[in-house]
Amino acid sequence: MRIFTEQALKEYAEEHPDSKVALQEWVTIVKKSEWACFADIKKTFNSADSVGNQHYVFNVKGNNYRLVVVVKFTVKFVYIRFIGTHKEYDKIDCANI
C-alpha cells in the first residue's frame, strides 16, 4: 500500500514522542501490505474498524491514539485523515472527515 500524507504522522509523532515507535511500526506494516478488502485489513490489524464511507479506524499504541484513514483498495492508496488521542477521536465524525 502507498500512504499519502505520511508527513502528518511524522509531525504528530514529533509533538507526541510516545506515539513515534507505534506510528512507525504501523507505517512499515501498511507499506508492506497488499490489501484488497476490509478482511485483509482485519488480518493485519485485528482491532481495526470500518466506519463507512471507505474510512477505517486503527488503534495505535494500545488504543492510546486513534488513526482514521481512507483506503482506496483498487489503487492501493491509504490517505491519513486523522490522528489523535482517544478523547479527541470521540469528538469527530470519523466517517466524514
mmCIF file as gemmi writes it, N, C-alpha and C atoms, coordinates in Angstrom:
data_model
loop_
_atom_site.group_PDB
_atom_site.id
_atom_site.type_symbol
_atom_site.label_atom_id
_atom_site.label_alt_id
_atom_site.label_comp_id
_atom_site.label_asym_id
_atom_site.label_entity_id
_atom_site.label_seq_id
_atom_site.pdbx_PDB_ins_code
_atom_site.Cartn_x
_atom_site.Cartn_y
_atom_site.Cartn_z
_atom_site.occupancy
_atom_site.B_iso_or_equiv
_atom_site.pdbx_formal_charge
_atom_site.auth_seq_id
_atom_site.auth_asym_id
_atom_site.pdbx_PDB_model_num
ATOM 1 N N . MET Axp A 1 ? 0.851 -1.178 0 1 0 ? 1 A 1
ATOM 2 C CA . MET Axp A 1 ? 0 0 0 1 0 ? 1 A 1
ATOM 3 C C . MET Axp A 1 ? 0.897 1.241 0 1 0 ? 1 A 1
ATOM 4 N N . ARG Axp A 2 ? 0.377 2.298 -0.583 1 0 ? 2 A 1
ATOM 5 C CA . ARG Axp A 2 ? 1.082 3.583 -0.549 1 0 ? 2 A 1
ATOM 6 C C . ARG Axp A 2 ? 0.337 4.51 0.404 1 0 ? 2 A 1
ATOM 7 N N . ILE Axp A 3 ? 1.082 5.202 1.222 1 0 ? 3 A 1
ATOM 8 C CA . ILE Axp A 3 ? 0.489 6.095 2.219 1 0 ? 3 A 1
ATOM 9 C C . ILE Axp A 3 ? 0.673 7.537 1.764 1 0 ? 3 A 1
ATOM 10 N N . PHE Axp A 4 ? -0.453 8.233 1.631 1 0 ? 4 A 1
ATOM 11 C CA . PHE Axp A 4 ? -0.412 9.656 1.327 1 0 ? 4 A 1
ATOM 12 C C . PHE Axp A 4 ? -0.571 10.442 2.618 1 0 ? 4 A 1
ATOM 13 N N . THR Axp A 5 ? 0.027 11.574 2.661 1 0 ? 5 A 1
ATOM 14 C CA . THR Axp A 5 ? 0.026 12.442 3.851 1 0 ? 5 A 1
ATOM 15 C C . THR Axp A 5 ? 0.73 11.782 5.041 1 0 ? 5 A 1
ATOM 16 N N . GLU Axp A 6 ? 1.719 10.963 4.738 1 0 ? 6 A 1
ATOM 17 C CA . GLU Axp A 6 ? 2.512 10.326 5.798 1 0 ? 6 A 1
ATOM 18 C C . GLU Axp A 6 ? 3.206 11.375 6.665 1 0 ? 6 A 1
ATOM 19 N N . GLN Axp A 7 ? 3.489 12.524 6.079 1 0 ? 7 A 1
ATOM 20 C CA . GLN Axp A 7 ? 4.139 13.604 6.815 1 0 ? 7 A 1
ATOM 21 C C . GLN Axp A 7 ? 3.33 13.994 8.048 1 0 ? 7 A 1
ATOM 22 N N . ALA Axp A 8 ? 2.016 13.905 7.962 1 0 ? 8 A 1
ATOM 23 C CA . ALA Axp A 8 ? 1.159 14.237 9.11 1 0 ? 8 A 1
ATOM 24 C C . ALA Axp A 8 ? 1.476 13.333 10.298 1 0 ? 8 A 1
ATOM 25 N N . LEU Axp A 9 ? 1.765 12.071 10.037 1 0 ? 9 A 1
ATOM 26 C CA . LEU Axp A 9 ? 2.112 11.143 11.117 1 0 ? 9 A 1
ATOM 27 C C . LEU Axp A 9 ? 3.467 11.498 11.724 1 0 ? 9 A 1
ATOM 28 N N . LYS Axp A 10 ? 4.406 11.873 10.875 1 0 ? 10 A 1
ATOM 29 C CA . LYS Axp A 10 ? 5.734 12.259 11.368 1 0 ? 10 A 1
ATOM 30 C C . LYS Axp A 10 ? 5.642 13.501 12.249 1 0 ? 10 A 1
ATOM 31 N N . GLU Axp A 11 ? 4.853 14.474 11.804 1 0 ? 11 A 1
ATOM 32 C CA . GLU Axp A 11 ? 4.687 15.702 12.587 1 0 ? 11 A 1
ATOM 33 C C . GLU Axp A 11 ? 3.991 15.41 13.912 1 0 ? 11 A 1
ATOM 34 N N . TYR Axp A 12 ? 2.987 14.547 13.869 1 0 ? 12 A 1
ATOM 35 C CA . TYR Axp A 12 ? 2.272 14.19 15.096 1 0 ? 12 A 1
ATOM 36 C C . TYR Axp A 12 ? 3.214 13.489 16.075 1 0 ? 12 A 1
ATOM 37 N N . ALA Axp A 13 ? 4.042 12.6 15.552 1 0 ? 13 A 1
ATOM 38 C CA . ALA Axp A 13 ? 4.981 11.86 16.399 1 0 ? 13 A 1
ATOM 39 C C . ALA Axp A 13 ? 5.997 12.794 17.05 1 0 ? 13 A 1
ATOM 40 N N . GLU Axp A 14 ? 6.361 13.85 16.359 1 0 ? 14 A 1
ATOM 41 C CA . GLU Axp A 14 ? 7.287 14.813 16.961 1 0 ? 14 A 1
ATOM 42 C C . GLU Axp A 14 ? 6.629 15.559 18.115 1 0 ? 14 A 1
ATOM 43 N N . GLU Axp A 15 ? 5.35 15.847 17.974 1 0 ? 15 A 1
ATOM 44 C CA . GLU Axp A 15 ? 4.607 16.538 19.031 1 0 ? 15 A 1
ATOM 45 C C . GLU Axp A 15 ? 4.233 15.596 20.173 1 0 ? 15 A 1
ATOM 46 N N . HIS Axp A 16 ? 4.114 14.303 19.865 1 0 ? 16 A 1
ATOM 47 C CA . HIS Axp A 16 ? 3.724 13.28 20.841 1 0 ? 16 A 1
ATOM 48 C C . HIS Axp A 16 ? 4.741 12.14 20.761 1 0 ? 16 A 1
ATOM 49 N N . PRO Axp A 17 ? 5.919 12.326 21.342 1 0 ? 17 A 1
ATOM 50 C CA . PRO Axp A 17 ? 7.016 11.358 21.197 1 0 ? 17 A 1
ATOM 51 C C . PRO Axp A 17 ? 6.666 9.931 21.607 1 0 ? 17 A 1
ATOM 52 N N . ASP Axp A 18 ? 5.741 9.769 22.537 1 0 ? 18 A 1
ATOM 53 C CA . ASP Axp A 18 ? 5.384 8.412 22.964 1 0 ? 18 A 1
ATOM 54 C C . ASP Axp A 18 ? 4.647 7.637 21.872 1 0 ? 18 A 1
ATOM 55 N N . SER Axp A 19 ? 4.173 8.322 20.832 1 0 ? 19 A 1
ATOM 56 C CA . SER Axp A 19 ? 3.475 7.655 19.734 1 0 ? 19 A 1
ATOM 57 C C . SER Axp A 19 ? 4.414 7.261 18.597 1 0 ? 19 A 1
ATOM 58 N N . LYS Axp A 20 ? 5.631 7.756 18.622 1 0 ? 20 A 1
ATOM 59 C CA . LYS Axp A 20 ? 6.533 7.638 17.472 1 0 ? 20 A 1
ATOM 60 C C . LYS Axp A 20 ? 6.792 6.197 17.044 1 0 ? 20 A 1
ATOM 61 N N . VAL Axp A 21 ? 7.192 5.354 17.957 1 0 ? 21 A 1
ATOM 62 C CA . VAL Axp A 21 ? 7.526 3.966 17.603 1 0 ? 21 A 1
ATOM 63 C C . VAL Axp A 21 ? 6.299 3.24 17.06 1 0 ? 21 A 1
ATOM 64 N N . ALA Axp A 22 ? 5.172 3.404 17.713 1 0 ? 22 A 1
ATOM 65 C CA . ALA Axp A 22 ? 3.946 2.727 17.271 1 0 ? 22 A 1
ATOM 66 C C . ALA Axp A 22 ? 3.521 3.203 15.885 1 0 ? 22 A 1
ATOM 67 N N . LEU Axp A 23 ? 3.622 4.496 15.626 1 0 ? 23 A 1
ATOM 68 C CA . LEU Axp A 23 ? 3.257 5.016 14.306 1 0 ? 23 A 1
ATOM 69 C C . LEU Axp A 23 ? 4.23 4.53 13.237 1 0 ? 23 A 1
ATOM 70 N N . GLN Axp A 24 ? 5.511 4.482 13.564 1 0 ? 24 A 1
ATOM 71 C CA . GLN Axp A 24 ? 6.5 3.967 12.613 1 0 ? 24 A 1
ATOM 72 C C . GLN Axp A 24 ? 6.222 2.5 12.285 1 0 ? 24 A 1
ATOM 73 N N . GLU Axp A 25 ? 5.854 1.719 13.293 1 0 ? 25 A 1
ATOM 74 C CA . GLU Axp A 25 ? 5.524 0.308 13.063 1 0 ? 25 A 1
ATOM 75 C C . GLU Axp A 25 ? 4.298 0.186 12.172 1 0 ? 25 A 1
ATOM 76 N N . TRP Axp A 26 ? 3.278 1.018 12.427 1 0 ? 26 A 1
ATOM 77 C CA . TRP Axp A 26 ? 2.061 0.996 11.608 1 0 ? 26 A 1
ATOM 78 C C . TRP Axp A 26 ? 2.412 1.292 10.157 1 0 ? 26 A 1
ATOM 79 N N . VAL Axp A 27 ? 3.21 2.326 9.925 1 0 ? 27 A 1
ATOM 80 C CA . VAL Axp A 27 ? 3.608 2.707 8.566 1 0 ? 27 A 1
ATOM 81 C C . VAL Axp A 27 ? 4.354 1.56 7.885 1 0 ? 27 A 1
ATOM 82 N N . THR Axp A 28 ? 5.296 0.957 8.565 1 0 ? 28 A 1
ATOM 83 C CA . THR Axp A 28 ? 6.077 -0.14 7.993 1 0 ? 28 A 1
ATOM 84 C C . THR Axp A 28 ? 5.179 -1.3 7.588 1 0 ? 28 A 1
ATOM 85 N N . ILE Axp A 29 ? 4.262 -1.668 8.451 1 0 ? 29 A 1
ATOM 86 C CA . ILE Axp A 29 ? 3.348 -2.779 8.164 1 0 ? 29 A 1
ATOM 87 C C . ILE Axp A 29 ? 2.451 -2.451 6.986 1 0 ? 29 A 1
ATOM 88 N N . VAL Axp A 30 ? 1.888 -1.247 6.971 1 0 ? 30 A 1
ATOM 89 C CA . VAL Axp A 30 ? 0.964 -0.863 5.895 1 0 ? 30 A 1
ATOM 90 C C . VAL Axp A 30 ? 1.68 -0.841 4.549 1 0 ? 30 A 1
ATOM 91 N N . LYS Axp A 31 ? 2.879 -0.318 4.511 1 0 ? 31 A 1
ATOM 92 C CA . LYS Axp A 31 ? 3.616 -0.25 3.246 1 0 ? 31 A 1
ATOM 93 C C . LYS Axp A 31 ? 3.922 -1.633 2.677 1 0 ? 31 A 1
ATOM 94 N N . LYS Axp A 32 ? 4.036 -2.627 3.535 1 0 ? 32 A 1
ATOM 95 C CA . LYS Axp A 32 ? 4.307 -3.996 3.088 1 0 ? 32 A 1
ATOM 96 C C . LYS Axp A 32 ? 3.028 -4.752 2.724 1 0 ? 32 A 1
ATOM 97 N N . SER Axp A 33 ? 1.882 -4.177 3.041 1 0 ? 33 A 1
ATOM 98 C CA . SER Axp A 33 ? 0.601 -4.857 2.846 1 0 ? 33 A 1
ATOM 99 C C . SER Axp A 33 ? 0.082 -4.683 1.425 1 0 ? 33 A 1
ATOM 100 N N . GLU Axp A 34 ? -0.776 -5.609 1.03 1 0 ? 34 A 1
ATOM 101 C CA . GLU Axp A 34 ? -1.448 -5.578 -0.275 1 0 ? 34 A 1
ATOM 102 C C . GLU Axp A 34 ? -2.936 -5.814 -0.046 1 0 ? 34 A 1
ATOM 103 N N . TRP Axp A 35 ? -3.592 -4.896 0.634 1 0 ? 35 A 1
ATOM 104 C CA . TRP Axp A 35 ? -4.994 -5.073 0.973 1 0 ? 35 A 1
ATOM 105 C C . TRP Axp A 35 ? -5.894 -4.97 -0.254 1 0 ? 35 A 1
ATOM 106 N N . ALA Axp A 36 ? -6.847 -5.887 -0.336 1 0 ? 36 A 1
ATOM 107 C CA . ALA Axp A 36 ? -7.843 -5.853 -1.403 1 0 ? 36 A 1
ATOM 108 C C . ALA Axp A 36 ? -9.238 -5.595 -0.855 1 0 ? 36 A 1
ATOM 109 N N . CYS Axp A 37 ? -9.394 -5.747 0.467 1 0 ? 37 A 1
ATOM 110 C CA . CYS Axp A 37 ? -10.703 -5.556 1.092 1 0 ? 37 A 1
ATOM 111 C C . CYS Axp A 37 ? -10.509 -5.396 2.606 1 0 ? 37 A 1
ATOM 112 N N . PHE Axp A 38 ? -11.602 -5.073 3.286 1 0 ? 38 A 1
ATOM 113 C CA . PHE Axp A 38 ? -11.516 -4.866 4.73 1 0 ? 38 A 1
ATOM 114 C C . PHE Axp A 38 ? -11.055 -6.126 5.46 1 0 ? 38 A 1
ATOM 115 N N . ALA Axp A 39 ? -11.43 -7.29 4.971 1 0 ? 39 A 1
ATOM 116 C CA . ALA Axp A 39 ? -10.996 -8.536 5.616 1 0 ? 39 A 1
ATOM 117 C C . ALA Axp A 39 ? -9.47 -8.626 5.658 1 0 ? 39 A 1
ATOM 118 N N . ASP Axp A 40 ? -8.81 -8.107 4.634 1 0 ? 40 A 1
ATOM 119 C CA . ASP Axp A 40 ? -7.344 -8.097 4.622 1 0 ? 40 A 1
ATOM 120 C C . ASP Axp A 40 ? -6.793 -7.169 5.701 1 0 ? 40 A 1
ATOM 121 N N . ILE Axp A 41 ? -7.45 -6.023 5.888 1 0 ? 41 A 1
ATOM 122 C CA . ILE Axp A 41 ? -7.033 -5.114 6.96 1 0 ? 41 A 1
ATOM 123 C C . ILE Axp A 41 ? -7.168 -5.819 8.303 1 0 ? 41 A 1
ATOM 124 N N . LYS Axp A 42 ? -8.296 -6.51 8.508 1 0 ? 42 A 1
ATOM 125 C CA . LYS Axp A 42 ? -8.535 -7.207 9.78 1 0 ? 42 A 1
ATOM 126 C C . LYS Axp A 42 ? -7.496 -8.3 10.036 1 0 ? 42 A 1
ATOM 127 N N . LYS Axp A 43 ? -7.022 -8.941 8.982 1 0 ? 43 A 1
ATOM 128 C CA . LYS Axp A 43 ? -5.974 -9.947 9.15 1 0 ? 43 A 1
ATOM 129 C C . LYS Axp A 43 ? -4.677 -9.308 9.632 1 0 ? 43 A 1
ATOM 130 N N . THR Axp A 44 ? -4.446 -8.083 9.186 1 0 ? 44 A 1
ATOM 131 C CA . THR Axp A 44 ? -3.224 -7.369 9.552 1 0 ? 44 A 1
ATOM 132 C C . THR Axp A 44 ? -3.35 -6.691 10.903 1 0 ? 44 A 1
ATOM 133 N N . PHE Axp A 45 ? -4.486 -6.023 11.113 1 0 ? 45 A 1
ATOM 134 C CA . PHE Axp A 45 ? -4.757 -5.284 12.35 1 0 ? 45 A 1
ATOM 135 C C . PHE Axp A 45 ? -6.123 -5.726 12.863 1 0 ? 45 A 1
ATOM 136 N N . ASN Axp A 46 ? -6.142 -6.69 13.743 1 0 ? 46 A 1
ATOM 137 C CA . ASN Axp A 46 ? -7.396 -7.275 14.218 1 0 ? 46 A 1
ATOM 138 C C . ASN Axp A 46 ? -8.337 -6.267 14.856 1 0 ? 46 A 1
ATOM 139 N N . SER Axp A 47 ? -7.802 -5.215 15.456 1 0 ? 47 A 1
ATOM 140 C CA . SER Axp A 47 ? -8.659 -4.249 16.149 1 0 ? 47 A 1
ATOM 141 C C . SER Axp A 47 ? -9.171 -3.142 15.234 1 0 ? 47 A 1
ATOM 142 N N . ALA Axp A 48 ? -8.813 -3.163 13.955 1 0 ? 48 A 1
ATOM 143 C CA . ALA Axp A 48 ? -9.274 -2.128 13.022 1 0 ? 48 A 1
ATOM 144 C C . ALA Axp A 48 ? -10.785 -2.208 12.844 1 0 ? 48 A 1
ATOM 145 N N . ASP Axp A 49 ? -11.383 -1.052 12.614 1 0 ? 49 A 1
ATOM 146 C CA . ASP Axp A 49 ? -12.83 -0.981 12.401 1 0 ? 49 A 1
ATOM 147 C C . ASP Axp A 49 ? -13.138 -0.247 11.108 1 0 ? 49 A 1
ATOM 148 N N . SER Axp A 50 ? -14.175 -0.708 10.429 1 0 ? 50 A 1
ATOM 149 C CA . SER Axp A 50 ? -14.718 0.002 9.278 1 0 ? 50 A 1
ATOM 150 C C . SER Axp A 50 ? -15.837 0.889 9.792 1 0 ? 50 A 1
ATOM 151 N N . VAL Axp A 51 ? -15.769 2.183 9.465 1 0 ? 51 A 1
ATOM 152 C CA . VAL Axp A 51 ? -16.789 3.112 9.957 1 0 ? 51 A 1
ATOM 153 C C . VAL Axp A 51 ? -17.61 3.695 8.812 1 0 ? 51 A 1
ATOM 154 N N . GLY Axp A 52 ? -17.5 3.109 7.634 1 0 ? 52 A 1
ATOM 155 C CA . GLY Axp A 52 ? -18.28 3.542 6.485 1 0 ? 52 A 1
ATOM 156 C C . GLY Axp A 52 ? -17.553 4.572 5.644 1 0 ? 52 A 1
ATOM 157 N N . ASN Axp A 53 ? -18.045 4.743 4.433 1 0 ? 53 A 1
ATOM 158 C CA . ASN Axp A 53 ? -17.534 5.77 3.529 1 0 ? 53 A 1
ATOM 159 C C . ASN Axp A 53 ? -16.04 5.584 3.242 1 0 ? 53 A 1
ATOM 160 N N . GLN Axp A 54 ? -15.598 4.333 3.176 1 0 ? 54 A 1
ATOM 161 C CA . GLN Axp A 54 ? -14.206 3.948 2.921 1 0 ? 54 A 1
ATOM 162 C C . GLN Axp A 54 ? -13.238 4.397 4.019 1 0 ? 54 A 1
ATOM 163 N N . HIS Axp A 55 ? -13.772 4.703 5.196 1 0 ? 55 A 1
ATOM 164 C CA . HIS Axp A 55 ? -12.96 5.134 6.336 1 0 ? 55 A 1
ATOM 165 C C . HIS Axp A 55 ? -12.743 3.954 7.292 1 0 ? 55 A 1
ATOM 166 N N . TYR Axp A 56 ? -11.511 3.861 7.803 1 0 ? 56 A 1
ATOM 167 C CA . TYR Axp A 56 ? -11.138 2.786 8.709 1 0 ? 56 A 1
ATOM 168 C C . TYR Axp A 56 ? -10.391 3.379 9.895 1 0 ? 56 A 1
ATOM 169 N N . VAL Axp A 57 ? -10.619 2.791 11.059 1 0 ? 57 A 1
ATOM 170 C CA . VAL Axp A 57 ? -10.029 3.297 12.299 1 0 ? 57 A 1
ATOM 171 C C . VAL Axp A 57 ? -9.073 2.248 12.858 1 0 ? 57 A 1
ATOM 172 N N . PHE Axp A 58 ? -7.896 2.726 13.255 1 0 ? 58 A 1
ATOM 173 C CA . PHE Axp A 58 ? -6.872 1.872 13.842 1 0 ? 58 A 1
ATOM 174 C C . PHE Axp A 58 ? -6.55 2.357 15.241 1 0 ? 58 A 1
ATOM 175 N N . ASN Axp A 59 ? -6.389 1.418 16.151 1 0 ? 59 A 1
ATOM 176 C CA . ASN Axp A 59 ? -5.89 1.732 17.487 1 0 ? 59 A 1
ATOM 177 C C . ASN Axp A 59 ? -4.368 1.756 17.406 1 0 ? 59 A 1
ATOM 178 N N . VAL Axp A 60 ? -3.778 2.782 17.972 1 0 ? 60 A 1
ATOM 179 C CA . VAL Axp A 60 ? -2.325 2.927 17.944 1 0 ? 60 A 1
ATOM 180 C C . VAL Axp A 60 ? -1.817 3.01 19.376 1 0 ? 60 A 1
ATOM 181 N N . LYS Axp A 61 ? -0.753 2.307 19.627 1 0 ? 61 A 1
ATOM 182 C CA . LYS Axp A 61 ? -0.119 2.275 20.951 1 0 ? 61 A 1
ATOM 183 C C . LYS Axp A 61 ? -1.119 1.86 22.028 1 0 ? 61 A 1
ATOM 184 N N . GLY Axp A 62 ? -1.674 0.681 21.84 1 0 ? 62 A 1
ATOM 185 C CA . GLY Axp A 62 ? -2.589 0.138 22.841 1 0 ? 62 A 1
ATOM 186 C C . GLY Axp A 62 ? -3.847 0.958 23.027 1 0 ? 62 A 1
ATOM 187 N N . ASN Axp A 63 ? -4.333 1.547 21.955 1 0 ? 63 A 1
ATOM 188 C CA . ASN Axp A 63 ? -5.562 2.345 21.978 1 0 ? 63 A 1
ATOM 189 C C . ASN Axp A 63 ? -5.375 3.704 22.66 1 0 ? 63 A 1
ATOM 190 N N . ASN Axp A 64 ? -4.136 4.127 22.867 1 0 ? 64 A 1
ATOM 191 C CA . ASN Axp A 64 ? -3.9 5.481 23.378 1 0 ? 64 A 1
ATOM 192 C C . ASN Axp A 64 ? -4.198 6.519 22.307 1 0 ? 64 A 1
ATOM 193 N N . TYR Axp A 65 ? -4.002 6.119 21.046 1 0 ? 65 A 1
ATOM 194 C CA . TYR Axp A 65 ? -4.245 7.006 19.914 1 0 ? 65 A 1
ATOM 195 C C . TYR Axp A 65 ? -5.153 6.305 18.92 1 0 ? 65 A 1
ATOM 196 N N . ARG Axp A 66 ? -5.864 7.108 18.154 1 0 ? 66 A 1
ATOM 197 C CA . ARG Axp A 66 ? -6.708 6.585 17.084 1 0 ? 66 A 1
ATOM 198 C C . ARG Axp A 66 ? -6.257 7.2 15.771 1 0 ? 66 A 1
ATOM 199 N N . LEU Axp A 67 ? -6.213 6.378 14.764 1 0 ? 67 A 1
ATOM 200 C CA . LEU Axp A 67 ? -5.817 6.791 13.428 1 0 ? 67 A 1
ATOM 201 C C . LEU Axp A 67 ? -6.965 6.472 12.48 1 0 ? 67 A 1
ATOM 202 N N . VAL Axp A 68 ? -7.438 7.49 11.765 1 0 ? 68 A 1
ATOM 203 C CA . VAL Axp A 68 ? -8.517 7.308 10.792 1 0 ? 68 A 1
ATOM 204 C C . VAL Axp A 68 ? -7.926 7.502 9.403 1 0 ? 68 A 1
ATOM 205 N N . VAL Axp A 69 ? -8.188 6.543 8.54 1 0 ? 69 A 1
ATOM 206 C CA . VAL Axp A 69 ? -7.676 6.615 7.168 1 0 ? 69 A 1
ATOM 207 C C . VAL Axp A 69 ? -8.795 6.3 6.183 1 0 ? 69 A 1
ATOM 208 N N . VAL Axp A 70 ? -8.592 6.75 4.96 1 0 ? 70 A 1
ATOM 209 C CA . VAL Axp A 70 ? -9.422 6.326 3.835 1 0 ? 70 A 1
ATOM 210 C C . VAL Axp A 70 ? -8.57 5.36 3.031 1 0 ? 70 A 1
ATOM 211 N N . VAL Axp A 71 ? -9.134 4.213 2.688 1 0 ? 71 A 1
ATOM 212 C CA . VAL Axp A 71 ? -8.402 3.231 1.891 1 0 ? 71 A 1
ATOM 213 C C . VAL Axp A 71 ? -9.089 3.084 0.542 1 0 ? 71 A 1
ATOM 214 N N . LYS Axp A 72 ? -8.307 3.247 -0.512 1 0 ? 72 A 1
ATOM 215 C CA . LYS Axp A 72 ? -8.76 3.016 -1.887 1 0 ? 72 A 1
ATOM 216 C C . LYS Axp A 72 ? -8.102 1.708 -2.334 1 0 ? 72 A 1
ATOM 217 N N . PHE Axp A 73 ? -8.837 0.62 -2.164 1 0 ? 73 A 1
ATOM 218 C CA . PHE Axp A 73 ? -8.267 -0.703 -2.402 1 0 ? 73 A 1
ATOM 219 C C . PHE Axp A 73 ? -7.8 -0.901 -3.839 1 0 ? 73 A 1
ATOM 220 N N . THR Axp A 74 ? -8.573 -0.413 -4.81 1 0 ? 74 A 1
ATOM 221 C CA . THR Axp A 74 ? -8.248 -0.681 -6.213 1 0 ? 74 A 1
ATOM 222 C C . THR Axp A 74 ? -6.933 -0.053 -6.65 1 0 ? 74 A 1
ATOM 223 N N . VAL Axp A 75 ? -6.57 1.059 -6.045 1 0 ? 75 A 1
ATOM 224 C CA . VAL Axp A 75 ? -5.323 1.733 -6.417 1 0 ? 75 A 1
ATOM 225 C C . VAL Axp A 75 ? -4.257 1.632 -5.325 1 0 ? 75 A 1
ATOM 226 N N . LYS Axp A 76 ? -4.575 0.901 -4.245 1 0 ? 76 A 1
ATOM 227 C CA . LYS Axp A 76 ? -3.622 0.627 -3.157 1 0 ? 76 A 1
ATOM 228 C C . LYS Axp A 76 ? -3.146 1.895 -2.448 1 0 ? 76 A 1
ATOM 229 N N . PHE Axp A 77 ? -4.068 2.838 -2.237 1 0 ? 77 A 1
ATOM 230 C CA . PHE Axp A 77 ? -3.745 4.091 -1.551 1 0 ? 77 A 1
ATOM 231 C C . PHE Axp A 77 ? -4.356 4.115 -0.166 1 0 ? 77 A 1
ATOM 232 N N . VAL Axp A 78 ? -3.615 4.66 0.784 1 0 ? 78 A 1
ATOM 233 C CA . VAL Axp A 78 ? -4.103 4.907 2.136 1 0 ? 78 A 1
ATOM 234 C C . VAL Axp A 78 ? -3.906 6.398 2.41 1 0 ? 78 A 1
ATOM 235 N N . TYR Axp A 79 ? -4.996 7.078 2.714 1 0 ? 79 A 1
ATOM 236 C CA . TYR Axp A 79 ? -4.958 8.511 2.994 1 0 ? 79 A 1
ATOM 237 C C . TYR Axp A 79 ? -5.163 8.744 4.488 1 0 ? 79 A 1
ATOM 238 N N . ILE Axp A 80 ? -4.239 9.407 5.116 1 0 ? 80 A 1
ATOM 239 C CA . ILE Axp A 80 ? -4.367 9.742 6.534 1 0 ? 80 A 1
ATOM 240 C C . ILE Axp A 80 ? -5.383 10.869 6.664 1 0 ? 80 A 1
ATOM 241 N N . ARG Axp A 81 ? -6.409 10.665 7.48 1 0 ? 81 A 1
ATOM 242 C CA . ARG Axp A 81 ? -7.439 11.687 7.668 1 0 ? 81 A 1
ATOM 243 C C . ARG Axp A 81 ? -7.411 12.288 9.068 1 0 ? 81 A 1
ATOM 244 N N . PHE Axp A 82 ? -6.983 11.492 10.07 1 0 ? 82 A 1
ATOM 245 C CA . PHE Axp A 82 ? -6.978 11.973 11.453 1 0 ? 82 A 1
ATOM 246 C C . PHE Axp A 82 ? -6.038 11.117 12.281 1 0 ? 82 A 1
ATOM 247 N N . ILE Axp A 83 ? -5.3 11.773 13.154 1 0 ? 83 A 1
ATOM 248 C CA . ILE Axp A 83 ? -4.549 11.086 14.203 1 0 ? 83 A 1
ATOM 249 C C . ILE Axp A 83 ? -4.748 11.907 15.464 1 0 ? 83 A 1
ATOM 250 N N . GLY Axp A 84 ? -5.086 11.226 16.546 1 0 ? 84 A 1
ATOM 251 C CA . GLY Axp A 84 ? -5.303 11.944 17.8 1 0 ? 84 A 1
ATOM 252 C C . GLY Axp A 84 ? -5.519 10.985 18.946 1 0 ? 84 A 1
ATOM 253 N N . THR Axp A 85 ? -5.693 11.566 20.11 1 0 ? 85 A 1
ATOM 254 C CA . THR Axp A 85 ? -5.96 10.757 21.291 1 0 ? 85 A 1
ATOM 255 C C . THR Axp A 85 ? -7.364 10.174 21.199 1 0 ? 85 A 1
ATOM 256 N N . HIS Axp A 86 ? -7.622 9.216 22.038 1 0 ? 86 A 1
ATOM 257 C CA . HIS Axp A 86 ? -8.954 8.619 22.078 1 0 ? 86 A 1
ATOM 258 C C . HIS Axp A 86 ? -9.995 9.695 22.397 1 0 ? 86 A 1
ATOM 259 N N . LYS Axp A 87 ? -9.67 10.599 23.304 1 0 ? 87 A 1
ATOM 260 C CA . LYS Axp A 87 ? -10.583 11.679 23.687 1 0 ? 87 A 1
ATOM 261 C C . LYS Axp A 87 ? -10.864 12.605 22.501 1 0 ? 87 A 1
ATOM 262 N N . GLU Axp A 88 ? -9.832 12.939 21.735 1 0 ? 88 A 1
ATOM 263 C CA . GLU Axp A 88 ? -10.012 13.785 20.55 1 0 ? 88 A 1
ATOM 264 C C . GLU Axp A 88 ? -10.838 13.062 19.494 1 0 ? 88 A 1
ATOM 265 N N . TYR Axp A 89 ? -10.599 11.776 19.338 1 0 ? 89 A 1
ATOM 266 C CA . TYR Axp A 89 ? -11.337 10.961 18.376 1 0 ? 89 A 1
ATOM 267 C C . TYR Axp A 89 ? -12.829 10.959 18.689 1 0 ? 89 A 1
ATOM 268 N N . ASP Axp A 90 ? -13.169 10.915 19.958 1 0 ? 90 A 1
ATOM 269 C CA . ASP Axp A 90 ? -14.578 10.885 20.353 1 0 ? 90 A 1
ATOM 270 C C . ASP Axp A 90 ? -15.339 12.134 19.921 1 0 ? 90 A 1
ATOM 271 N N . LYS Axp A 91 ? -14.633 13.197 19.568 1 0 ? 91 A 1
ATOM 272 C CA . LYS Axp A 91 ? -15.269 14.462 19.196 1 0 ? 91 A 1
ATOM 273 C C . LYS Axp A 91 ? -15.466 14.626 17.688 1 0 ? 91 A 1
ATOM 274 N N . ILE Axp A 92 ? -15.009 13.664 16.893 1 0 ? 92 A 1
ATOM 275 C CA . ILE Axp A 92 ? -15.101 13.816 15.442 1 0 ? 92 A 1
ATOM 276 C C . ILE Axp A 92 ? -16.12 12.851 14.845 1 0 ? 92 A 1
ATOM 277 N N . ASP Axp A 93 ? -16.551 13.155 13.645 1 0 ? 93 A 1
ATOM 278 C CA . ASP Axp A 93 ? -17.38 12.249 12.858 1 0 ? 93 A 1
ATOM 279 C C . ASP Axp A 93 ? -16.422 11.524 11.918 1 0 ? 93 A 1
ATOM 280 N N . CYS Axp A 94 ? -15.898 10.41 12.368 1 0 ? 94 A 1
ATOM 281 C CA . CYS Axp A 94 ? -14.783 9.775 11.673 1 0 ? 94 A 1
ATOM 282 C C . CYS Axp A 94 ? -15.132 9.252 10.281 1 0 ? 94 A 1
ATOM 283 N N . ALA Axp A 95 ? -16.392 9.036 9.985 1 0 ? 95 A 1
ATOM 284 C CA . ALA Axp A 95 ? -16.769 8.556 8.657 1 0 ? 95 A 1
ATOM 285 C C . ALA Axp A 95 ? -16.82 9.682 7.633 1 0 ? 95 A 1
ATOM 286 N N . ASN Axp A 96 ? -16.769 10.918 8.099 1 0 ? 96 A 1
ATOM 287 C CA . ASN Axp A 96 ? -16.928 12.046 7.177 1 0 ? 96 A 1
ATOM 288 C C . ASN Axp A 96 ? -15.826 13.09 7.274 1 0 ? 96 A 1
ATOM 289 N N . ILE Axp A 97 ? -14.68 12.732 7.805 1 0 ? 97 A 1
ATOM 290 C CA . ILE Axp A 97 ? -13.586 13.71 7.855 1 0 ? 97 A 1
ATOM 291 C C . ILE Axp A 97 ? -12.69 13.558 6.639 1 0 ? 97 A 1
